[in-house]
Amino acid sequence: MSNEPVPLSPWRVKLHEVIFEADTSAGKLFDFVLIWCILLSVFMIIMESVEPINDKYGELFFWTEWVLTVLFTIEYILRIICLGKPFKYIFSFFGIVDLISILPTYIGIFVYGQGHNLVVIRALRLLRIFRLFKLVRYVDESRVLINGLRRALPKIVVFIGAVFTFIIIIATVMYMIEGSHKGSEFNSIPRCMYWAIVTLSTVGYGDLAPVTVPGQIFASMVMLCGYGVIAVPPAIVTIGMVESFRAKVDNRSCQQCGSEGHEPVAKYCYACSALLPESHDKDGE
């Protein structure tokens, strides 16, 4: 796929400004209406699960949901239209969420069942509420968190891999200690792995417990190790957030792929290298 930017006609540029930019009056109004529609839809799905309420207002819920689904469908199509490289948006996190949020209602035409309740996934789109308000402090902090998690993700993946290896070793040792004991519930390594995960995470359901002295000693050691294990991910995320805080980002959205979270001095999109629009923030905040 070419990285060359796709020229946008003036009306598509204006449409992008309304839909993706939260620093303009039209953008704020668009986000405000969208968020209330999402809240209404999620509220109806919750109320539908209450049988007396659904019996009384079921028909109203049904037609309101269809009106909202049509509006969300139009919004999804407009988001695709106003981007120079729509496939980058379609396969992005929010692009997938936007699509999933409208599919259950249409699927319900052909398949009636619990799948309709998947519309609750629209709640994920409430993350855009941070773009609605011109409260720089909260917008900056939300972006620091998101970018901090993004920076920490590779380290967390490596950490989880190491913990998984540790769990297999613990499960094998526990199986060797307890597995030969008559009546022991540690009768397989997978079952011991379940115990290791519950114990190492300090959850401790208590449904499995060693009965031999060596097993209890080993379990005590695993419990103590658990405190060290649960302390590592917060430290990794904190380091990522500190790094993210040092590289602050603004609210500009790429007109080609819709990516956000660019540094204030950035001229080109980090995702597709397209030229970024000028900031709409005129007050210098």
N, C-alpha and C positions, 0 to 999 in steps of 0.2 A: 504494500500500500504506500502510495506516495506521501511524502511529508510536506509537499507544496501546499500552502494555504489555498483554500477555495474562496474566491471572491463572493461576497454577500451583497445582494441588492439592498438599497436603503431600507425597504420595509422589513427585510429579514434582520437587519441590524437593530432596527427599532424594536422588533418583536423579541430579539435576544435580550435587549436592555430591560424590557418589561418582565420577562420570565426569569432571567438568570441574575439580574442585578438587583440587590436589595437596598442600594444606596440612593435610588431614585424614588420619587413619589409614586409613580406607576408601579414600580417594582415592589414597594412596601404594600401597596393596596392589593396587588396580585397575591403576594405571600399571605397577607392577612385573610383574604377570602378563602384561599386554598387551605390554610390551616384550620379554619372553622369548619370547612366542608369535611376535612379529615376527622376532626373531633366528632362531628355529628354522625358520620358513618360508623366510627368505632363505638360510639355510645349506643347506636341502634343495634349493632351486633351483640353488645353486652346485654341489652334489654331483651333481645329476642331469646336469650337463653333462659329468661324467667317466664315460665309457662303461662301464668295468669295474665301478664302484660302482653305477651305475644298473642294470646287468644283474643285480646281486646283490640290491640293496635297492629296486628300482623299485616293486614292489607296496607295500612299506611306505611309501615316499615318497608314493605316490598316495593312499592312504587317510589318511595323516597330514595331507596338504595339504587334503583334503576336510574333515576335522575342524576344522582351523584356519580354513578359509574359512567354515564355518558359524558358528564363534565370532566371526569378524570381521563377519559379516553381522548377527548378533544385536547386536554392539556398535554397528554403524552405525545400526541401527533404534532402539536405545535412546538414542543421541545425538540423534536426530531427535525422539523422543517427549518427552524431558525439556526441550526448548526451547520457549519461547513463540512464537518466530518461526523455525521450522526452515529455511525457505528461505534465510535469510541464512547459516546453517551449510552447507547443501547446496551453495551456490555459492561458498563461501569456499575458500581454498587447501587447508586440511586436509580440508574436506568433499569436495572433488573427489578428493584423494589417497586418502581412505578408500574412496570409491566405486570408483576405478580399481583399488585393491588387491584387491577381491573379484571384479570382473568377469571377468578372464582365466580363472579356474577354471570359471565358468559358461559362458563362451564356448567353452571347450575341449570341452564336451559336443557342440556342434554343429560346431565347426571345430577340427580337430586340426592343430597346427603350432607354429611358433615363437612364436605369440602368447602361449602359456602362460608364457613366460619373462618377460613383462611384470610378473609378480607381484613381481619384484625391486623394483618401485617402492615396496613396503612399507618399504624402507630409509629413505625420506624421513620416515616417521612416527617414526623414532628421534629426531627433533628434540624430541619430547616428553620425552625422558629428562632434560632440564634442569628439568622440573617435578617429577621424582620425588624428588630429594634436597633436604633442607633445608639446603643450602649456599648461603647468601645471596650470598656473593661470586660464585660461578659463575653463579647464576641472574641476578643483576644484570648481569654482564658479557655474558651471552648476549642479554639483552633490550636492552642498550645497542647491541650489534652489529646486531640485527634492526631496531631503531628508527632507528639511524644509517643503515642502508641504505635504509630507507623514506623518511627525510628527504632523502637524497642522490639518490633515483631521478629526480626531475624534472630536476635539474642534469645527471645522467649522460645522460639521454635527449637533452637539448639538445647536450651535448658529442659524443655519438655522431653526431647529425645534422650537426654541424659537421665532424667527421672524415670522414664519408661524402662531404660536399661537397668536402672537400680531396682525397679519394681520386680522385674523378671528374676534378678539375682535373689532378692528377698523371698519371693514366692518359692523359688527352688529350694532355698535353704530351709524354709518353714515346712515344705513338703517332706524334705529329708528327715526333719526332726519329728514332726507330728504325724506324717502319713502312715507310718508303720504302727502307730498306736491303735489298739482295738477300739472301735467305735468313734474314732476321730472324724471330724467333719472336714478336715484338711485332706481330702481324698483325691485331689487332682491339682496340678499346677495352676490351671485357670482359676479354680476356686481360691487357691492361695493368692493369686494375683488380685482378685477382688478384695480379699482381706488386706493385702498390702496397700492397695490404693486407699481404702477406708482408713486404715491406721496411719499411713504416712501423711494423709491430708488432715489428720487430727479430728476427723468426723466421729469415728468410733461408734458405729451402730450397736455393736455388742452381739450381733447375731452369730458371729464366729469368734471363738476364744480358745487359745491353747490350753491344754489340760496338763501337759508335762512341765516339769520344772525348767528344763532347757528351753522349751518353747516359750514359756513365760518370760524368761530372762531375755531371750532374743526379741520377743515382742516389745519389752520395755525399751530396749536399745532402738528399735524402729520408731517407737513413739517419740523418743527424744530427738531422733534425726528429723522427725516430721516438723518440729519447730524451726529447724534451720532451713528446711525445704520451702516452707510457706513464706519465709522472709525474703527469699531471693527475687521473685517476680516484682514485688513493689519497688525494690531497689533498682531493678532494670528499667521499669517504667519511669521512675523518678529521674534517672539519668537522661532518659530520652526526652522527658519534658523540659529538663534544664537546657539541653541542647536545642530543643524547639523554641524555647523562650528567647534564646540568644539570636535566633533567626526568625523574627516576627514576620507575619504574613498579612495580606490585606484581603479585601472582599472581591477583587476582580475575577470575572469568569471568562474563560477563553471562548471566543466566538466560533472556534472550529470544533472543539471537543467538549466544551462545557466544564473543564476542570477548574477547580478553585484552589485557594491556599497558596498563592504566589507571594514571593517576597516583594516589599514595596518598591525596591529598585529594579525588579525584574522587568525586562522588555519583551521576553518571549515565554511562551507556555512551557512548563517543565515536562508536559506529557506529549505534546505534538509539535513543539518548536514554532508554533504560529505566533505572530505579533499580537501582543496583548492590547486591549483597549485602554484608553486613558482612564484614570480613576475619576469616579463621580463625586468623590469626597472633596468638597471645596472649602470645608471649614478648618482643614489642617489637623484634624484629630487623628 
